[in-house]
Amino acid sequence: MVRSIAGLAVALALMVGGPALAQDTAPASSPAAAGKLAEQVAMIPKPGVLFSVELETTIFKPPGEGPFPLIVLNHGKASGKPAFQPRARYSAQSAEFVKRGYVVALPMRQGFSRSGGAYIGAGCNVESNGLVQAEDVVATLDYMVKQPYVDKSRIVVIGQSHGGLTTMAFSTLAYPGVLGVVNFAGGLRDESCSRWEFNLIDAFGDYGKQARYPSLWMYGDNDSYWPQPLPEKMFGAYKAQAHGAAANTRMVDFGTFAGDSHAMFGSRAGLPIWLPEVGRFFKEIGLPFDPLP
């Protein structure tokens, strides 16, 4: 896992980097996926000032015509060049949402995998980095809410690692139909920035000032990127500024997980840890979470 990259290629909180942290990138034709999930890959347009790019997006949906509530799931960042990062699928995690009646869209952000454009970092400005990434969440939502099988009034945005930072940055934006956000081990770490921990804390505090939705945060105690008490400080900075609907926020410290709690969400072994907490959160914001018959 990369912890320092110079210039625009900012070192981000990664979800991947080794077998224990590897996000699921198996092709749809693999035995693990066959017959379990209805999967498609769409190239979603993202308008720009000078030119548009397309975002490679994996979509899983339940059987039937819907309309189904929507989850946008934001990926982490692997070591190396973003363009070489395989398409993220999170098949085990997506399957849990699909069997509860949710459509899941997983956009590869600009510059990642087969998505167009270049990855855009922001030096040591963590807040700006997240906001730039959040633009891709908006582009994904703009496409997905036009699909006839999507219930555009019931949306949740979820993210892991750098995708968690992206999700909390997105929470500052008003988007119709979004009911809540979930942050799994979100953040950004660049050790070439002398105050990277403080930059991260300040970014979450700034997001809290503008946040618009209820949120659930999940961090562990043996996270190789965010050792305690850093997650508590990030959450505390956010909560101190949050108001309105965003004041409905809680952080779950789930303790230690295997060799690195940063990998919890991306691991099948993590399902019994996060599913009950996410289910509780969904029901708090008025969404179903029981498996479909």
TORVO-321055 format. One record per residue (C-alpha): residue in one letter; z, x, y; residue number from 1. Coordinates in steps of 0.2 Angstrom, whole numbers. Example, Ala and Ser with C-alpha at 12.3 -4.5 7.8 and 13.67 -1.06 7.14 Angstrom:
2
<type->A; c3->39; c1->62; c2->-22; seq->1>
<type->S; c3->36; c1->68; c2->-5; seq->2>
end
This chain:
293
<type->M; c3->0; c1->0; c2->0; seq->1>
<type->V; c3->-5; c1->7; c2->17; seq->2>
<type->R; c3->9; c1->8; c2->30; seq->3>
<type->S; c3->0; c1->17; c2->44; seq->4>
<type->I; c3->-19; c1->16; c2->50; seq->5>
<type->A; c3->-24; c1->23; c2->66; seq->6>
<type->G; c3->-34; c1->13; c2->80; seq->7>
<type->L; c3->-40; c1->-4; c2->77; seq->8>
<type->A; c3->-37; c1->-4; c2->58; seq->9>
<type->V; c3->-19; c1->-8; c2->61; seq->10>
<type->A; c3->-7; c1->-6; c2->46; seq->11>
<type->L; c3->-2; c1->-23; c2->40; seq->12>
<type->A; c3->11; c1->-30; c2->29; seq->13>
<type->L; c3->1; c1->-31; c2->13; seq->14>
<type->M; c3->3; c1->-42; c2->-2; seq->15>
<type->V; c3->-8; c1->-31; c2->-13; seq->16>
<type->G; c3->-8; c1->-12; c2->-18; seq->17>
<type->G; c3->-3; c1->-11; c2->-36; seq->18>
<type->P; c3->-2; c1->-21; c2->-52; seq->19>
<type->A; c3->14; c1->-30; c2->-46; seq->20>
<type->L; c3->7; c1->-35; c2->-30; seq->21>
<type->A; c3->-11; c1->-38; c2->-34; seq->22>
<type->Q; c3->-17; c1->-55; c2->-27; seq->23>
<type->D; c3->-28; c1->-65; c2->-39; seq->24>
<type->T; c3->-46; c1->-61; c2->-37; seq->25>
<type->A; c3->-53; c1->-66; c2->-54; seq->26>
<type->P; c3->-70; c1->-74; c2->-53; seq->27>
<type->A; c3->-71; c1->-93; c2->-56; seq->28>
<type->S; c3->-80; c1->-90; c2->-73; seq->29>
<type->S; c3->-65; c1->-80; c2->-80; seq->30>
<type->P; c3->-55; c1->-88; c2->-94; seq->31>
<type->A; c3->-40; c1->-89; c2->-83; seq->32>
<type->A; c3->-49; c1->-101; c2->-71; seq->33>
<type->A; c3->-61; c1->-110; c2->-83; seq->34>
<type->G; c3->-57; c1->-128; c2->-85; seq->35>
<type->K; c3->-42; c1->-128; c2->-74; seq->36>
<type->L; c3->-47; c1->-128; c2->-56; seq->37>
<type->A; c3->-63; c1->-136; c2->-48; seq->38>
<type->E; c3->-68; c1->-121; c2->-37; seq->39>
<type->Q; c3->-81; c1->-118; c2->-24; seq->40>
<type->V; c3->-85; c1->-104; c2->-11; seq->41>
<type->A; c3->-91; c1->-109; c2->6; seq->42>
<type->M; c3->-97; c1->-98; c2->20; seq->43>
<type->I; c3->-88; c1->-107; c2->35; seq->44>
<type->P; c3->-95; c1->-104; c2->53; seq->45>
<type->K; c3->-84; c1->-96; c2->66; seq->46>
<type->P; c3->-91; c1->-98; c2->83; seq->47>
<type->G; c3->-90; c1->-83; c2->95; seq->48>
<type->V; c3->-94; c1->-80; c2->113; seq->49>
<type->L; c3->-109; c1->-69; c2->109; seq->50>
<type->F; c3->-112; c1->-72; c2->91; seq->51>
<type->S; c3->-105; c1->-82; c2->76; seq->52>
<type->V; c3->-99; c1->-76; c2->60; seq->53>
<type->E; c3->-96; c1->-84; c2->43; seq->54>
<type->L; c3->-79; c1->-84; c2->34; seq->55>
<type->E; c3->-80; c1->-83; c2->15; seq->56>
<type->T; c3->-68; c1->-97; c2->9; seq->57>
<type->T; c3->-62; c1->-102; c2->-8; seq->58>
<type->I; c3->-59; c1->-121; c2->-10; seq->59>
<type->F; c3->-50; c1->-129; c2->-24; seq->60>
<type->K; c3->-48; c1->-148; c2->-25; seq->61>
<type->P; c3->-41; c1->-161; c2->-37; seq->62>
<type->P; c3->-52; c1->-172; c2->-47; seq->63>
<type->G; c3->-58; c1->-188; c2->-38; seq->64>
<type->E; c3->-65; c1->-192; c2->-21; seq->65>
<type->G; c3->-49; c1->-191; c2->-11; seq->66>
<type->P; c3->-45; c1->-190; c2->4; seq->67>
<type->F; c3->-32; c1->-177; c2->-1; seq->68>
<type->P; c3->-20; c1->-168; c2->10; seq->69>
<type->L; c3->-25; c1->-150; c2->15; seq->70>
<type->I; c3->-17; c1->-133; c2->13; seq->71>
<type->V; c3->-24; c1->-118; c2->21; seq->72>
<type->L; c3->-18; c1->-103; c2->12; seq->73>
<type->N; c3->-19; c1->-86; c2->22; seq->74>
<type->H; c3->-20; c1->-70; c2->12; seq->75>
<type->G; c3->-12; c1->-52; c2->14; seq->76>
<type->K; c3->-22; c1->-36; c2->17; seq->77>
<type->A; c3->-26; c1->-23; c2->3; seq->78>
<type->S; c3->-26; c1->-5; c2->6; seq->79>
<type->G; c3->-43; c1->3; c2->11; seq->80>
<type->K; c3->-57; c1->-5; c2->21; seq->81>
<type->P; c3->-55; c1->-24; c2->23; seq->82>
<type->A; c3->-73; c1->-27; c2->19; seq->83>
<type->F; c3->-70; c1->-20; c2->2; seq->84>
<type->Q; c3->-56; c1->-32; c2->-2; seq->85>
<type->P; c3->-60; c1->-44; c2->-15; seq->86>
<type->R; c3->-60; c1->-63; c2->-12; seq->87>
<type->A; c3->-42; c1->-70; c2->-13; seq->88>
<type->R; c3->-39; c1->-85; c2->-25; seq->89>
<type->Y; c3->-20; c1->-86; c2->-29; seq->90>
<type->S; c3->-26; c1->-96; c2->-43; seq->91>
<type->A; c3->-8; c1->-99; c2->-51; seq->92>
<type->Q; c3->-1; c1->-104; c2->-34; seq->93>
<type->S; c3->-16; c1->-115; c2->-29; seq->94>
<type->A; c3->-15; c1->-124; c2->-46; seq->95>
<type->E; c3->2; c1->-129; c2->-42; seq->96>
<type->F; c3->-4; c1->-137; c2->-26; seq->97>
<type->V; c3->-19; c1->-145; c2->-33; seq->98>
<type->K; c3->-9; c1->-153; c2->-47; seq->99>
<type->R; c3->1; c1->-161; c2->-34; seq->100>
<type->G; c3->-14; c1->-168; c2->-25; seq->101>
<type->Y; c3->-19; c1->-155; c2->-12; seq->102>
<type->V; c3->-35; c1->-147; c2->-7; seq->103>
<type->V; c3->-32; c1->-129; c2->-5; seq->104>
<type->A; c3->-43; c1->-118; c2->7; seq->105>
<type->L; c3->-42; c1->-99; c2->6; seq->106>
<type->P; c3->-52; c1->-91; c2->20; seq->107>
<type->M; c3->-55; c1->-72; c2->20; seq->108>
<type->R; c3->-53; c1->-68; c2->38; seq->109>
<type->Q; c3->-66; c1->-59; c2->49; seq->110>
<type->G; c3->-71; c1->-42; c2->42; seq->111>
<type->F; c3->-63; c1->-46; c2->25; seq->112>
<type->S; c3->-73; c1->-46; c2->9; seq->113>
<type->R; c3->-89; c1->-55; c2->12; seq->114>
<type->S; c3->-84; c1->-63; c2->29; seq->115>
<type->G; c3->-94; c1->-58; c2->43; seq->116>
<type->G; c3->-89; c1->-47; c2->58; seq->117>
<type->A; c3->-77; c1->-33; c2->59; seq->118>
<type->Y; c3->-58; c1->-33; c2->56; seq->119>
<type->I; c3->-50; c1->-34; c2->73; seq->120>
<type->G; c3->-33; c1->-26; c2->75; seq->121>
<type->A; c3->-23; c1->-25; c2->91; seq->122>
<type->G; c3->-14; c1->-8; c2->91; seq->123>
<type->C; c3->5; c1->-10; c2->92; seq->124>
<type->N; c3->3; c1->-27; c2->100; seq->125>
<type->V; c3->9; c1->-37; c2->85; seq->126>
<type->E; c3->9; c1->-54; c2->94; seq->127>
<type->S; c3->-9; c1->-52; c2->99; seq->128>
<type->N; c3->-14; c1->-46; c2->81; seq->129>
<type->G; c3->-7; c1->-63; c2->74; seq->130>
<type->L; c3->-16; c1->-73; c2->87; seq->131>
<type->V; c3->-33; c1->-65; c2->84; seq->132>
<type->Q; c3->-31; c1->-69; c2->66; seq->133>
<type->A; c3->-26; c1->-87; c2->69; seq->134>
<type->E; c3->-43; c1->-90; c2->77; seq->135>
<type->D; c3->-50; c1->-89; c2->59; seq->136>
<type->V; c3->-37; c1->-103; c2->53; seq->137>
<type->V; c3->-44; c1->-114; c2->67; seq->138>
<type->A; c3->-62; c1->-111; c2->62; seq->139>
<type->T; c3->-57; c1->-115; c2->44; seq->140>
<type->L; c3->-48; c1->-131; c2->49; seq->141>
<type->D; c3->-63; c1->-136; c2->60; seq->142>
<type->Y; c3->-74; c1->-136; c2->44; seq->143>
<type->M; c3->-62; c1->-143; c2->32; seq->144>
<type->V; c3->-57; c1->-159; c2->42; seq->145>
<type->K; c3->-75; c1->-164; c2->42; seq->146>
<type->Q; c3->-76; c1->-164; c2->23; seq->147>
<type->P; c3->-75; c1->-182; c2->16; seq->148>
<type->Y; c3->-62; c1->-178; c2->3; seq->149>
<type->V; c3->-49; c1->-171; c2->16; seq->150>
<type->D; c3->-36; c1->-181; c2->24; seq->151>
<type->K; c3->-36; c1->-173; c2->41; seq->152>
<type->S; c3->-19; c1->-182; c2->46; seq->153>
<type->R; c3->-10; c1->-172; c2->33; seq->154>
<type->I; c3->-11; c1->-153; c2->34; seq->155>
<type->V; c3->0; c1->-138; c2->30; seq->156>
<type->V; c3->-4; c1->-120; c2->34; seq->157>
<type->I; c3->4; c1->-107; c2->23; seq->158>
<type->G; c3->3; c1->-88; c2->23; seq->159>
<type->Q; c3->9; c1->-72; c2->14; seq->160>
<type->S; c3->12; c1->-55; c2->22; seq->161>
<type->H; c3->0; c1->-52; c2->36; seq->162>
<type->G; c3->-6; c1->-70; c2->32; seq->163>
<type->G; c3->12; c1->-76; c2->36; seq->164>
<type->L; c3->11; c1->-67; c2->53; seq->165>
<type->T; c3->-6; c1->-76; c2->55; seq->166>
<type->T; c3->2; c1->-93; c2->50; seq->167>
<type->M; c3->17; c1->-91; c2->63; seq->168>
<type->A; c3->4; c1->-86; c2->76; seq->169>
<type->F; c3->-6; c1->-101; c2->72; seq->170>
<type->S; c3->10; c1->-112; c2->74; seq->171>
<type->T; c3->8; c1->-109; c2->93; seq->172>
<type->L; c3->-8; c1->-119; c2->93; seq->173>
<type->A; c3->-9; c1->-138; c2->94; seq->174>
<type->Y; c3->-20; c1->-144; c2->80; seq->175>
<type->P; c3->-21; c1->-163; c2->75; seq->176>
<type->G; c3->-14; c1->-167; c2->58; seq->177>
<type->V; c3->-4; c1->-151; c2->55; seq->178>
<type->L; c3->13; c1->-156; c2->50; seq->179>
<type->G; c3->21; c1->-139; c2->46; seq->180>
<type->V; c3->19; c1->-121; c2->42; seq->181>
<type->V; c3->26; c1->-110; c2->28; seq->182>
<type->N; c3->29; c1->-91; c2->30; seq->183>
<type->F; c3->31; c1->-80; c2->14; seq->184>
<type->A; c3->36; c1->-62; c2->19; seq->185>
<type->G; c3->26; c1->-62; c2->35; seq->186>
<type->G; c3->24; c1->-47; c2->46; seq->187>
<type->L; c3->15; c1->-32; c2->52; seq->188>
<type->R; c3->20; c1->-14; c2->50; seq->189>
<type->D; c3->13; c1->1; c2->58; seq->190>
<type->E; c3->24; c1->16; c2->58; seq->191>
<type->S; c3->12; c1->25; c2->70; seq->192>
<type->C; c3->20; c1->13; c2->83; seq->193>
<type->S; c3->38; c1->20; c2->87; seq->194>
<type->R; c3->45; c1->3; c2->90; seq->195>
<type->W; c3->36; c1->-6; c2->76; seq->196>
<type->E; c3->52; c1->-16; c2->71; seq->197>
<type->F; c3->56; c1->-21; c2->88; seq->198>
<type->N; c3->37; c1->-26; c2->91; seq->199>
<type->L; c3->38; c1->-37; c2->76; seq->200>
<type->I; c3->54; c1->-45; c2->81; seq->201>
<type->D; c3->48; c1->-48; c2->99; seq->202>
<type->A; c3->32; c1->-56; c2->92; seq->203>
<type->F; c3->41; c1->-69; c2->82; seq->204>
<type->G; c3->52; c1->-73; c2->97; seq->205>
<type->D; c3->36; c1->-75; c2->108; seq->206>
<type->Y; c3->29; c1->-86; c2->94; seq->207>
<type->G; c3->45; c1->-97; c2->94; seq->208>
<type->K; c3->43; c1->-101; c2->113; seq->209>
<type->Q; c3->26; c1->-109; c2->109; seq->210>
<type->A; c3->28; c1->-115; c2->91; seq->211>
<type->R; c3->24; c1->-133; c2->88; seq->212>
<type->Y; c3->28; c1->-137; c2->70; seq->213>
<type->P; c3->43; c1->-137; c2->58; seq->214>
<type->S; c3->43; c1->-121; c2->47; seq->215>
<type->L; c3->50; c1->-114; c2->31; seq->216>
<type->W; c3->52; c1->-95; c2->30; seq->217>
<type->M; c3->55; c1->-86; c2->13; seq->218>
<type->Y; c3->60; c1->-67; c2->12; seq->219>
<type->G; c3->69; c1->-57; c2->-1; seq->220>
<type->D; c3->82; c1->-43; c2->-1; seq->221>
<type->N; c3->72; c1->-29; c2->-9; seq->222>
<type->D; c3->56; c1->-31; c2->2; seq->223>
<type->S; c3->48; c1->-14; c2->3; seq->224>
<type->Y; c3->41; c1->-19; c2->20; seq->225>
<type->W; c3->55; c1->-29; c2->28; seq->226>
<type->P; c3->71; c1->-23; c2->21; seq->227>
<type->Q; c3->86; c1->-33; c2->27; seq->228>
<type->P; c3->92; c1->-37; c2->40; seq->229>
<type->L; c3->75; c1->-36; c2->48; seq->230>
<type->P; c3->69; c1->-53; c2->41; seq->231>
<type->E; c3->85; c1->-61; c2->48; seq->232>
<type->K; c3->82; c1->-53; c2->65; seq->233>
<type->M; c3->64; c1->-59; c2->65; seq->234>
<type->F; c3->69; c1->-77; c2->61; seq->235>
<type->G; c3->84; c1->-76; c2->73; seq->236>
<type->A; c3->72; c1->-71; c2->87; seq->237>
<type->Y; c3->60; c1->-86; c2->83; seq->238>
<type->K; c3->74; c1->-99; c2->80; seq->239>
<type->A; c3->82; c1->-94; c2->97; seq->240>
<type->Q; c3->66; c1->-99; c2->106; seq->241>
<type->A; c3->60; c1->-113; c2->96; seq->242>
<type->H; c3->62; c1->-131; c2->103; seq->243>
<type->G; c3->55; c1->-148; c2->99; seq->244>
<type->A; c3->48; c1->-150; c2->82; seq->245>
<type->A; c3->48; c1->-131; c2->79; seq->246>
<type->A; c3->67; c1->-131; c2->80; seq->247>
<type->N; c3->66; c1->-139; c2->63; seq->248>
<type->T; c3->66; c1->-122; c2->54; seq->249>
<type->R; c3->75; c1->-113; c2->40; seq->250>
<type->M; c3->74; c1->-96; c2->31; seq->251>
<type->V; c3->77; c1->-95; c2->13; seq->252>
<type->D; c3->84; c1->-78; c2->7; seq->253>
<type->F; c3->80; c1->-78; c2->-11; seq->254>
<type->G; c3->88; c1->-61; c2->-15; seq->255>
<type->T; c3->80; c1->-48; c2->-26; seq->256>
<type->F; c3->64; c1->-50; c2->-35; seq->257>
<type->A; c3->58; c1->-38; c2->-48; seq->258>
<type->G; c3->54; c1->-21; c2->-40; seq->259>
<type->D; c3->49; c1->-28; c2->-23; seq->260>
<type->S; c3->52; c1->-45; c2->-16; seq->261>
<type->H; c3->37; c1->-44; c2->-5; seq->262>
<type->A; c3->27; c1->-48; c2->-21; seq->263>
<type->M; c3->36; c1->-64; c2->-25; seq->264>
<type->F; c3->24; c1->-77; c2->-19; seq->265>
<type->G; c3->9; c1->-68; c2->-27; seq->266>
<type->S; c3->17; c1->-67; c2->-44; seq->267>
<type->R; c3->18; c1->-81; c2->-57; seq->268>
<type->A; c3->36; c1->-76; c2->-60; seq->269>
<type->G; c3->39; c1->-81; c2->-42; seq->270>
<type->L; c3->34; c1->-99; c2->-45; seq->271>
<type->P; c3->52; c1->-106; c2->-50; seq->272>
<type->I; c3->58; c1->-98; c2->-34; seq->273>
<type->W; c3->47; c1->-105; c2->-21; seq->274>
<type->L; c3->41; c1->-121; c2->-28; seq->275>
<type->P; c3->58; c1->-130; c2->-26; seq->276>
<type->E; c3->60; c1->-124; c2->-8; seq->277>
<type->V; c3->42; c1->-129; c2->-3; seq->278>
<type->G; c3->44; c1->-146; c2->-12; seq->279>
<type->R; c3->59; c1->-149; c2->-2; seq->280>
<type->F; c3->51; c1->-144; c2->14; seq->281>
<type->F; c3->35; c1->-155; c2->11; seq->282>
<type->K; c3->46; c1->-170; c2->8; seq->283>
<type->E; c3->56; c1->-166; c2->24; seq->284>
<type->I; c3->40; c1->-167; c2->34; seq->285>
<type->G; c3->34; c1->-183; c2->25; seq->286>
<type->L; c3->22; c1->-176; c2->12; seq->287>
<type->P; c3->22; c1->-179; c2->-7; seq->288>
<type->F; c3->25; c1->-165; c2->-19; seq->289>
<type->D; c3->28; c1->-172; c2->-36; seq->290>
<type->P; c3->14; c1->-168; c2->-49; seq->291>
<type->L; c3->1; c1->-182; c2->-51; seq->292>
<type->P; c3->1; c1->-192; c2->-67; seq->293>
end
